[in-house]
């Protein structure tokens, strides 16, 4: 079974080579980390001592998993200071954010491609005593090899989205004779599945996970640590006060082709609030230039964060100099073409839009603005965060709308009713506080597997 899987992986890789080459040449994707993903070089591991305890390896796929894992990673480093803490990601954006927000980790690497020789080399280099996979990225060869080496693998804050489970069921209808036993065998090599809720637990069991290893432990995203001020947020706060710009609208995690929708929503608001300022934050770096083109085509004046003489988050603390810069009166959009600064900007928002939701992308995490007491507004596509979105909307702590114009109208109605806005923001913050605890439950499960290790 594993031979067939590896063969199909290789065939898929061959078919994708032209795409990877184009993306690598245009955006610096894939090619820059290919050598490491093949398991041939892990520069950040070379500084670790040759004689060391087994590492704790946390795999975070991309930005969302990195953000959700920060609190857990910090707790692990504090609890097991002698063990190397290794963070892996799959995407470039996740890698950049992990290096910036998890600077306490001993190394940040790319996760290996799921071929045996890549997995062998990566495990030999990391030498883990425990592997934690945030959410549910299933790599059969990696799981099997970890099982052979008796390395516990624990899925933490696991979830199976509606889209993923529907895709699995459709594949099962065609390839069930192969897929069902293969997936069951792969999942049998994991030590525990700490799922976000009962539905996720039921789904992972249906996919073949041993029932006695599946537990409901909550969502790590609720345990997020709020970021402090950054040089950019400190400068922006002072600048909007100086210039009297209001309201401040933050459109975060906006995906490709969604930028025009965010601009339409902002335009609806501008009819009533001409001094409003939009902070537009694309989800991925390769979208920064395209977002700038969309803003230019909308005939709006804008400035790019990268052009401001302000230190980046990795260079600074709240007290760092912010440079001598102002927002011209005719500028209505600040394009946040940076990674790692969005969370601190939500603190300043009067209105917040969470991207990936006005196009068919599945939505993004609404908890960062909510933790600051801001009311998340998002579109109809929230499949990836369906449970959270439904809970917040039902509690009157978020607004789900159907169109870009509806987003703008939602902001206007909130600004017209400050009491309602305050109440909704307080409810959003309280929901997060009441839902914390997944980190503690994960730490208890981890302690079982590192029992007797040096701390």
C-alpha atoms as one frame of an Amber mdcrd trajectory, in Angstrom:
protein
   0.000   0.000   0.000   2.747   2.428   0.927   4.625   1.674  -2.303   1.534
   2.563  -4.364   1.050   5.746  -2.317   4.698   6.792  -2.799   4.499   6.028
  -6.526   1.394   8.203  -6.888   3.107  10.968  -4.903   6.056  10.803  -7.284
   3.790  10.869 -10.335   1.944  13.894  -8.969   5.266  15.631  -8.317   6.365
  15.069 -11.914   3.114  16.534 -13.223   3.500  19.566 -10.956   7.110  20.332
 -11.900   6.165  23.012 -14.489   3.893  24.740 -11.975   6.568  24.624  -9.269
   9.149  26.071 -11.649   6.873  28.957 -12.613   5.927  29.694  -9.015   9.547
  29.376  -7.918  10.788  31.819 -10.541   7.931  34.309 -10.104   7.432  34.254
  -6.331  10.373  32.369  -4.839   8.083  29.529  -3.742   8.989  25.822  -3.537
  12.485  26.003  -5.063  13.974  27.997  -2.181  13.187  25.283   0.366  13.196
  22.189  -1.854  16.638  20.969  -0.729  15.517  21.074   2.901  12.171  19.427
   2.179  14.059  16.618   0.486  15.907  16.148   3.776  19.381  17.099   2.579
  20.093  20.215   4.641  18.769  21.689   7.892  21.041  24.679   8.619  19.192
  25.793  11.752  19.776  22.364  13.351  23.553  22.545  12.952  23.930  24.816
  15.982  22.391  22.226  18.319  24.846  20.199  20.426  25.628  16.668  19.262
  24.803  15.250  22.693  21.314  16.404  23.572  17.996  15.018  24.795  15.384
  14.076  22.245  13.662  17.087  20.717  10.038  18.150  20.818   8.983  18.651
  17.203   5.885  20.772  16.516   4.599  20.779  12.960   2.574  23.853  11.994
   1.486  23.871   8.366   1.106  27.594   7.736   0.146  30.922   9.304  -3.021
  29.752  11.065  -1.359  26.803  12.765   1.677  28.877  13.737  -0.531  31.447
  15.446  -2.587  28.797  17.237   0.533  26.991  18.446   2.469  29.895  19.958
   1.118  29.492  23.495   1.621  25.714  23.493   5.144  26.031  22.091   6.105
  28.593  24.721   4.701  26.416  27.511   6.664  23.423  26.242   9.905  25.381
  26.153   9.315  26.599  29.700   8.392  23.120  30.968  11.140  21.206  29.143
  13.965  23.760  28.789  16.644  21.124  28.185  14.869  19.598  25.235  15.371
  21.267  21.839  12.113  22.716  20.537  11.880  22.349  16.763   9.149  24.037
  14.722   8.364  22.978  11.160   6.119  24.560   8.547   5.116  23.762   4.991
   4.668  27.277   3.577   7.053  30.203   3.238   4.639  32.536   5.028   4.327
  30.080   7.904   8.120  29.820   8.076   8.571  33.596   8.245   5.920  33.954
  10.939   7.304  31.066  13.002  10.771  32.628  12.987   9.307  35.947  14.083
   6.702  34.830  16.642   8.469  31.695  17.969  11.955  33.122  18.373  12.281
  31.085  21.600  12.399  27.852  19.542  15.779  26.198  18.989  15.225  25.744
  15.258  12.630  26.391  12.559  12.689  24.056   9.568  10.582  22.940   6.633
   8.610  19.705   6.969   9.938  16.930   4.705   8.155  15.714   1.612   6.392
  12.444   2.370   8.805  10.052   0.681  10.718   7.542   2.751  14.185   8.933
   2.067  13.063  12.484   2.929  11.342  11.366   6.127  14.334   9.243   7.220
  16.756  12.141   6.809  14.496  14.594   8.631  13.928  12.294  11.594  17.663
  11.553  11.784  18.405  15.296  11.826  15.737  16.349  14.341  15.983  13.275
  16.616  12.603  13.852  18.255  11.259  12.211  21.379   7.802  13.497  20.500
   6.113  14.929  17.404   3.079  17.195  17.685   1.021  17.834  14.550  -1.227
  20.867  14.900  -4.661  20.357  13.406  -4.758  17.349  11.053  -2.181  17.065
   8.286  -1.832  13.326   7.651   1.386  12.086   6.012   1.363   8.246   5.924
   5.085   7.603   5.338   6.025  10.006   8.121   3.562   8.372  10.533   4.761
   4.874   9.669   8.444   5.710  10.097   7.787   7.503  13.396   5.899   4.407
  14.534   8.808   2.155  13.558  11.140   4.320  15.637   8.655   4.339  18.537
   8.381   8.125  18.371   4.973   9.210  19.695   3.001  11.396  17.271   0.136
  13.394  18.782  -2.355  15.363  16.731  -3.271  18.481  18.710  -6.306  20.706
  18.109  -7.286  18.329  15.342 -10.081  19.155  12.963 -11.625  17.722   9.817
 -13.433  20.440   7.871 -16.705  19.816   6.039 -14.868  20.220   2.739 -12.083
  17.790   3.649 -14.472  15.156   4.975 -16.711  15.428   1.909 -13.630  14.996
  -0.306 -12.580  11.945   1.724 -16.027  10.392   1.356 -16.036  10.982  -2.395
 -12.606   9.337  -2.734 -13.824   6.481  -0.562 -16.666   5.836  -2.970 -14.164
   5.221  -5.789 -10.978   4.014  -4.063 -12.399   2.603  -0.836 -10.862  -0.838
  -1.404  -7.422   0.792  -1.142  -7.972   4.009   0.784  -9.862   2.617   3.771
  -7.267   0.021   4.928  -4.361   2.282   3.943  -5.575   5.266   5.969  -6.503
   3.037   8.884  -2.993   1.627   8.959  -1.373   5.066   8.693  -3.472   6.505
  11.512  -2.726   3.489  13.711   0.856   4.783  14.051  -0.265   7.969  15.837
  -0.358   7.886  19.641  -3.280  10.242  20.242  -5.766  12.469  18.461  -6.770
  15.532  20.506  -9.658  16.848  18.451 -11.371  20.226  18.679 -14.954  18.980
  19.118 -17.214  15.927  18.979 -17.799  16.224  15.226 -14.063  16.254  14.513
 -13.581  13.262  16.821 -16.343  11.336  15.069 -14.846  12.107  11.660 -11.290
  11.036  12.487 -12.658   7.769  13.907 -14.636   7.278  10.680 -11.391   7.758
   8.743  -9.797   4.894  10.663  -8.200   6.347  13.811  -8.270   3.906  16.762
 -11.277   4.923  18.832  -9.483   4.633  22.179  -6.854   7.184  21.093  -9.344
   9.878  20.071 -10.232  12.560  22.615 -11.944  15.940  22.543  -9.671  18.580
  24.051 -10.740  21.898  22.522  -9.238  24.391  20.123  -5.766  25.844  20.717
  -6.769  28.992  18.840  -8.759  30.139  21.882  -5.564  30.131  23.965  -3.857
  32.745  21.842  -1.591  35.292  23.509  -2.472  38.814  22.439   0.519  40.506
  20.810   1.806  43.723  22.311   2.276  46.959  20.377   4.771  46.961  17.520
   6.577  49.967  16.032   4.006  49.983  13.221   0.962  49.867  15.522   2.480
  52.489  17.829   3.164  54.791  14.890  -0.266  54.198  13.323  -2.084  54.877
  16.585  -0.294  58.206  16.997  -0.710  59.117  13.339  -4.481  58.573  13.163
  -4.934  60.622  16.317  -2.814  63.417  14.880  -4.658  63.449  11.561  -8.134
  62.751  12.936  -8.592  59.677  10.725 -11.623  57.631  11.735 -12.886  54.969
  11.635  -9.968  52.578  11.165 -10.956  49.506   9.179  -8.753  46.399   9.123
  -9.330  43.845   6.376  -7.145  40.920   7.407  -6.076  37.666   5.715  -7.546
  38.768   2.389  -6.934  36.119  -0.264  -6.170  36.448  -3.964  -9.008  38.081
  -5.982 -10.766  39.094  -2.759  -9.067  42.515  -2.610 -11.682  44.169  -4.886
 -14.431  42.912  -2.566 -12.700  44.470   0.449 -12.341  47.741  -1.462 -16.034
  47.696  -2.411 -16.974  47.174   1.246 -14.717  50.048   2.249 -16.204  52.243
  -0.489 -19.673  51.644   0.921 -18.452  52.890   4.293 -16.656  55.892   2.811
 -19.952  57.328   1.632 -20.767  58.089   5.250 -17.254  58.259   6.722 -14.977
  60.045   4.222 -12.064  60.190   6.700 -11.978  56.423   7.153  -8.682  54.580
   6.682  -8.453  51.003   5.407  -5.595  48.712   6.444  -5.598  45.989   3.784
  -3.614  42.867   4.719  -3.248  40.205   1.993  -2.840  36.656   3.274   0.235
  35.757   1.205   3.306  37.729   0.096   2.828  36.776  -3.549  -0.433  38.757
  -3.464   1.131  42.024  -2.273   1.844  43.439  -5.722  -1.476  42.288  -7.129
  -3.259  43.937  -4.191  -1.427  47.179  -4.960  -2.664  46.957  -8.551  -6.250
  46.453  -7.385  -6.033  49.497  -5.108  -4.566  51.582  -7.921  -7.322  50.456
 -10.289  -9.907  51.600  -7.714  -8.440  55.128  -8.065  -7.483  55.309  -4.405
  -4.271  56.738  -3.051  -2.373  54.281  -0.873   0.920  53.697   0.869   2.716
  50.413   1.334   3.888  49.420   4.767   7.238  48.362   3.241   7.853  51.964
   2.162   7.458  53.382   5.672  10.650  54.170   7.632   9.461  52.034  10.533
  11.274  48.972  11.952   9.700  45.591  11.325   8.423  43.362  14.144  11.555
  41.209  14.258  13.723  44.274  14.801  11.845  45.912  17.542   9.956  46.438
  20.727   7.136  48.847  21.455   9.567  51.598  22.261  11.486  51.471  18.988
  11.579  54.638  16.913   8.814  54.859  14.368  10.527  57.049  11.855   9.408
  60.398  10.522   6.367  59.626   8.408   2.801  60.783   8.046  -0.259  59.609
   6.152  -1.172  62.215   3.517  -4.766  63.419   3.680  -5.555  61.953   0.249
  -4.344  58.459   1.210  -7.203  56.154   2.194  -5.502  52.730   2.163  -2.484
  51.365   4.002  -1.354  48.165   2.259   0.105  45.872   4.911   2.682  44.125
   2.725   4.450  42.435   5.631   4.163  39.226   7.659   3.564  39.150  11.416
   2.112  42.631  11.990  -1.602  42.115  11.369  -2.459  40.907  14.879  -1.134
  44.047  16.567  -3.055  46.246  14.101  -6.380  44.615  15.048  -5.975  46.336
  18.409  -6.548  49.691  16.675  -9.488  48.600  14.507 -12.900  50.195  14.728
 -14.151  47.679  12.188 -12.693  44.312  11.202 -13.235  42.130   8.157 -11.823
  38.584   8.139 -10.824  37.505   4.662 -11.110  34.304   2.713 -14.858  34.573
   3.243 -16.210  36.662   0.349 -14.749  34.192  -2.149 -14.870  30.392  -2.024
 -11.792  29.966   0.143 -13.234  28.630   3.404 -12.532  31.648   5.598  -9.866
  32.433   8.176  -9.538  32.716  11.927 -11.837  35.314  13.506 -10.405  34.977
  17.016  -7.601  37.543  16.803  -9.881  40.555  16.299 -12.411  39.052  18.721
  -9.768  38.739  21.450  -9.287  42.499  21.262 -13.036  42.995  21.653 -13.467
  43.801  17.956 -16.490  42.464  16.092 -15.482  40.135  13.251 -17.434  40.692
  10.051 -17.105  38.014   7.398 -18.737  36.631   4.294 -20.582  33.371   3.549
 -17.547  31.115   2.952 -16.437  30.028   6.434 -16.259  26.249   5.998 -12.822
  26.010   7.587 -14.067  27.741  10.736 -17.712  26.732  10.637 -18.038  25.831
  14.320 -16.354  29.020  15.563 -18.232  31.235  13.107 -21.597  29.714  14.008
 -20.921  30.033  17.715 -19.936  33.697  17.533 -22.820  34.676  15.247 -25.347
  32.860  17.448 -24.009  34.623  20.541 -24.220  38.039  18.903 -20.442  38.416
  18.850 -19.852  38.453  15.066 -21.679  39.299  11.847 -21.887  37.080   8.776
 -23.046  38.781   5.579 -23.551  37.865   1.947 -21.801  40.540  -0.119 -19.109
  43.249  -0.027 -21.784  45.935   0.155 -23.303  44.155   3.159 -19.914  44.306
   4.906 -19.847  48.086   4.514 -23.450  48.431   5.678 -22.687  46.256   8.732
 -19.881  48.621   9.751 -22.095  51.671   9.292 -24.867  50.171  11.426 -22.396
  49.294  14.179 -20.889  52.785  14.242 -24.387  54.273  14.465 -25.145  52.183
  17.567 -22.140  52.406  19.962 -23.953  50.569  22.772 -24.644  47.573  20.541
 -21.080  47.651  19.267 -19.659  47.691  22.789 -21.905  44.831  23.914 -20.980
  42.672  20.911 -17.272  43.321  21.440 -17.501  42.364  25.107 -19.360  39.177
  24.185 -16.662  38.265  21.655 -13.922  38.712  24.238 -15.851  36.715  26.847
 -16.430  33.797  24.462 -12.695  33.484  24.005 -11.967  33.646  27.714 -14.617
  30.996  28.432 -13.163  28.667  25.792  -9.550  28.562  26.917  -7.981  25.353
  28.235  -6.941  23.302  25.196  -3.281  24.058  25.925  -3.539  22.688  29.471
  -5.193  19.504  28.217  -2.538  19.080  25.527   0.235  19.598  28.081  -1.247
  16.851  30.265  -1.271  14.442  27.314   2.281  15.396  26.357   3.519  14.852
  29.933   2.358  11.221  29.754   4.683  10.661  26.809   7.655  12.559  28.172
   7.277  11.172  31.681  10.632  10.705  33.352  12.441  13.001  30.899  14.844
  15.684  32.107  13.198  19.042  32.637
